Amino acid sequence: RDIILRYAEQWGLDADFASWISDHNIFCNTLVDRIVTGYPTADADEIQRQLGFEDKLLVMGEPYHSWIIEGPQSLHEELPIAQTKLGIKIVDDAAPYRETKVRILNGLHTSMVPIGILLGLTFVREALDHPALGQMLQDEAHEEIIPSMDLDKDELTQFAADVFDRFRNPSVHHRLLTIATNSSAKERPRILSTLLAYHDKFGELPPRIVLAFAAFIRLYKGEWQGEDIALSDDASILAWFKEQWAAGSVADVVTAVLKNESLWQQDLSAIPGLHAMLTDYLTRMDTGGMQPIIEQING
């Protein structure tokens, strides 16, 4: 709304237009949740054979879908979605739905990505099927993410169950490196939000979430066991991480990362025990690999 009104002013449009925008239109915050993996390269020929024509805009998406519209219930008069079986809700406040999606679905995605890549995995489903990582992700959801949230626990538990079912969809080939795109911007809302909430609530650090954060820091070294990792992120951020890894010890890297307020919008170095736990995890990654750490956390 504000952008439209700004352009209306810049373009010198009639004042009646601005009044119509403000007084006779509803602008709704929305939240969409559906895993879409892109063009189905492996299946495109067969799909197009069935269609009978070439469609260069084919896209693969999961059956699950959710569209949350934050707006007045009078919208039902304009949008008769109640007469459909679509996963669309008109709600007074979309914030709880957003928090649930970001903390659980996105949080688990963002946790499994660096750990999975460092384990040599390629796809999300491989992470779920991995005997150590799969258990860790289940425990992370039920012992760290959900307990840190102040929303209905039954609804959160059901959402988590749906998420794991979606991750296991054999038709959705979701690459970990694809999800890793712009990971530096995803850490704060998806990982650190749970870390901070858990610490505030229980006075302890959630070990699985901290391991995910450590794995992100290690991933952004840009190499693992002698092989380069093709990261996709802001060039200045990638250069900053490369500089930190080239310049100092593991402990120095952790200090620099925790103090980078431009990334986290706060100084994380004051959180008791976080520096030590991250340093320990990172050191053990390079001496013994990722899996022993996960197995130790799993107990």
C-alpha positions in Angstrom: 0.0 0.0 0.0 2.7 2.5 1.0 4.7 1.8 -2.2 1.7 2.3 -4.4 0.8 5.5 -2.6 4.4 6.7 -3.0 4.4 6.0 -6.7 1.1 7.7 -7.1 2.6 10.8 -5.5 5.8 10.6 -7.6 3.8 10.1 -10.8 1.5 13.0 -10.0 -1.7 10.9 -10.1 -5.0 12.3 -9.2 -5.7 12.6 -5.4 -8.9 10.5 -6.0 -6.7 7.5 -6.9 -4.8 7.7 -3.6 -8.1 8.0 -1.7 -9.4 5.0 -3.5 -6.3 3.0 -2.6 -6.5 3.9 1.0 -10.2 3.9 1.6 -11.6 1.1 -0.6 -8.8 -1.6 -0.8 -7.6 -4.1 1.7 -3.9 -5.0 1.8 -3.3 -8.3 3.5 -0.1 -9.8 5.0 0.2 -13.3 3.7 2.3 -16.5 4.4 2.7 -19.3 1.9 4.2 -22.7 2.7 5.0 -25.2 0.0 8.2 -26.9 -1.0 8.8 -26.2 -4.7 12.0 -27.7 -6.1 12.0 -26.2 -9.5 12.0 -27.6 -13.1 11.7 -31.5 -13.0 14.6 -32.2 -15.3 14.6 -35.9 -14.8 10.9 -36.3 -15.5 10.2 -33.5 -17.9 10.2 -35.6 -21.1 7.7 -38.1 -19.7 5.5 -35.4 -18.2 5.4 -33.4 -21.5 4.7 -36.6 -23.4 1.6 -37.1 -21.2 0.6 -33.5 -21.7 1.0 -33.7 -25.5 3.0 -30.4 -25.7 6.3 -28.9 -24.6 6.0 -26.8 -21.4 9.2 -24.9 -20.5 7.5 -23.6 -17.3 7.0 -26.9 -15.7 7.7 -26.8 -11.9 7.7 -29.6 -9.3 5.9 -28.9 -6.0 4.7 -31.0 -3.2 1.0 -31.8 -2.7 1.0 -30.0 0.7 0.2 -26.3 0.5 -0.8 -23.6 3.0 -1.7 -20.0 2.3 -2.4 -17.9 5.4 -4.1 -14.5 4.7 -4.1 -12.0 7.5 -7.3 -10.0 7.0 -11.0 -9.5 8.0 -13.4 -12.4 7.9 -15.4 -10.4 5.4 -12.9 -11.5 2.8 -14.8 -14.8 2.6 -17.5 -12.8 0.7 -15.0 -11.9 -2.0 -12.9 -15.2 -1.9 -15.2 -18.2 -1.4 -12.3 -20.4 -0.3 -14.5 -22.1 2.3 -16.2 -23.9 -0.6 -12.9 -25.4 -1.7 -10.6 -28.0 -0.2 -7.5 -25.8 -0.6 -5.3 -25.1 2.4 -6.1 -21.5 2.7 -7.0 -19.7 5.9 -8.1 -16.2 6.6 -6.9 -15.3 10.1 -6.7 -12.2 12.3 -3.0 -12.7 13.0 -0.5 -14.5 10.8 2.4 -14.2 13.3 1.9 -17.6 15.0 1.7 -19.3 11.7 4.8 -17.6 10.5 6.7 -18.4 13.7 5.7 -22.1 13.4 6.8 -22.4 9.8 10.1 -20.5 10.3 11.1 -22.1 13.5 10.1 -25.7 12.7 10.1 -26.3 8.9 12.7 -23.7 8.0 14.7 -24.3 11.1 15.0 -28.0 10.4 15.9 -27.3 6.8 18.6 -24.8 7.9 19.9 -27.2 10.5 20.2 -30.2 8.2 21.8 -28.3 5.3 25.4 -27.7 6.6 25.5 -30.8 8.6 24.2 -32.9 5.7 26.6 -31.4 3.3 29.6 -32.0 5.6 28.3 -35.6 5.9 28.5 -35.9 2.1 24.7 -36.0 1.6 22.9 -34.4 -1.4 19.2 -34.4 -0.8 16.8 -33.7 2.1 15.4 -37.2 2.1 19.0 -38.6 2.6 19.3 -36.4 5.7 16.1 -37.9 7.1 17.1 -41.5 6.3 20.6 -41.0 7.7 20.8 -43.1 10.9 22.5 -40.4 13.0 21.3 -37.1 11.4 17.7 -38.3 11.0 17.4 -39.0 14.8 19.1 -35.7 15.6 16.6 -33.8 13.6 13.6 -35.5 15.3 15.1 -34.8 18.7 15.9 -31.2 17.7 12.3 -30.6 16.8 10.8 -32.2 19.9 13.4 -31.4 22.5 14.7 -28.0 21.4 12.5 -26.1 18.9 9.0 -26.9 20.2 9.9 -26.5 23.9 11.4 -23.1 23.1 8.1 -21.8 21.6 5.1 -20.4 23.5 2.4 -21.7 21.2 0.0 -24.7 21.4 2.2 -27.8 21.8 -0.3 -30.2 20.2 -0.5 -28.0 17.1 3.3 -27.6 17.0 3.8 -31.4 17.3 1.3 -32.1 14.5 3.0 -29.5 12.3 6.4 -31.1 13.0 5.0 -34.6 12.1 3.6 -33.1 8.8 7.0 -31.5 8.1 8.9 -34.8 8.5 6.4 -36.5 6.2 6.9 -33.8 3.6 10.7 -34.1 3.9 10.4 -37.8 3.1 8.4 -37.3 -0.1 10.2 -39.5 -2.6 9.1 -37.3 -5.5 10.6 -34.1 -4.1 14.4 -34.1 -4.8 15.3 -31.0 -2.8 19.1 -30.4 -2.9 20.8 -29.3 0.3 23.1 -27.0 -1.7 20.0 -25.3 -3.1 18.6 -24.7 0.3 22.0 -23.4 1.4 21.7 -20.4 -0.9 22.0 -17.2 1.2 22.4 -19.2 4.4 23.9 -16.2 6.2 20.6 -14.4 6.1 18.6 -17.5 7.2 20.6 -18.3 10.4 19.2 -15.5 12.5 15.4 -16.1 12.1 15.6 -19.9 11.7 18.4 -21.0 14.0 19.4 -18.2 16.4 15.8 -17.4 17.2 15.5 -20.9 18.7 18.9 -20.8 20.4 18.1 -17.5 22.1 14.6 -18.5 23.1 15.7 -21.8 24.5 18.5 -20.2 26.4 16.2 -17.5 27.8 13.6 -20.1 28.8 15.8 -22.9 30.3 19.1 -21.2 31.0 21.0 -23.7 28.9 22.2 -24.0 25.3 20.4 -26.4 22.9 23.2 -28.7 21.7 21.6 -29.7 18.3 20.9 -26.1 17.4 24.4 -25.0 18.4 25.8 -27.8 16.3 23.8 -26.6 13.3 25.2 -23.1 13.9 28.8 -24.5 14.1 28.3 -26.5 10.9 27.1 -23.3 9.2 30.3 -21.5 10.3 32.4 -24.5 9.1 30.5 -24.7 5.8 31.4 -21.0 5.1 35.0 -21.8 5.2 34.2 -22.8 1.6 36.0 -26.2 1.7 35.7 -29.5 3.4 38.2 -32.3 3.5 40.2 -30.8 0.6 37.2 -30.2 -1.7 35.8 -26.8 -2.5 32.1 -26.1 -1.6 30.1 -24.1 -4.2 28.4 -21.6 -1.9 25.9 -19.0 -3.1 25.6 -15.9 -1.0 26.5 -12.2 -0.9 30.1 -12.0 -2.2 31.1 -9.7 0.7 29.9 -12.1 3.3 31.6 -15.1 1.7 34.8 -13.0 1.5 34.5 -12.0 5.2 34.2 -15.7 6.3 37.1 -16.7 4.1 39.2 -13.9 5.6 38.3 -15.0 9.2 39.2 -18.6 8.5 42.5 -17.6 6.8 43.6 -15.3 9.5 43.0 -17.0 12.9 42.5 -20.0 15.0 39.1 -21.8 15.4 38.6 -19.8 18.6 39.4 -16.5 16.8 36.9 -17.4 14.0 34.2 -18.1 16.6 34.9 -14.8 18.3 34.7 -12.8 15.1 31.4 -14.6 14.0 29.7 -14.1 17.4 30.7 -10.4 17.5 29.4 -9.7 13.9 26.4 -7.6 14.7 25.8 -6.8 11.0 24.8 -10.5 10.6 23.0 -11.2 13.8 21.8 -7.7 14.8 23.4 -8.2 18.2 26.6 -9.3 19.8 26.3 -13.0 20.6 29.6 -13.3 22.4 28.0 -12.6 25.8 25.9 -15.8 25.8 27.5 -18.0 28.5 29.1 -21.1 27.1 28.3 -20.5 23.4 31.9 -19.6 22.4 33.2 -22.7 24.1 30.6 -25.1 22.7 31.0 -23.8 19.1 34.8 -24.0 19.4 34.6 -27.5 20.7 32.3 -28.7 17.9 34.4 -27.0 15.2 37.6 -28.5 16.5 36.1 -32.0 16.6 34.7 -31.6 13.1 38.1 -31.3 11.6 39.8 -34.0 13.8 37.1 -36.7 13.7 34.4 -35.6 11.2 30.8 -34.8 11.8 29.2 -38.1 12.6 30.8 -38.8 15.9 29.6 -35.5 17.2 26.0 -36.2 16.2 26.2 -39.7 17.7 27.5 -38.2 21.0 24.6 -35.7 21.1 22.1 -38.5 20.2 23.4 -40.5 23.2 
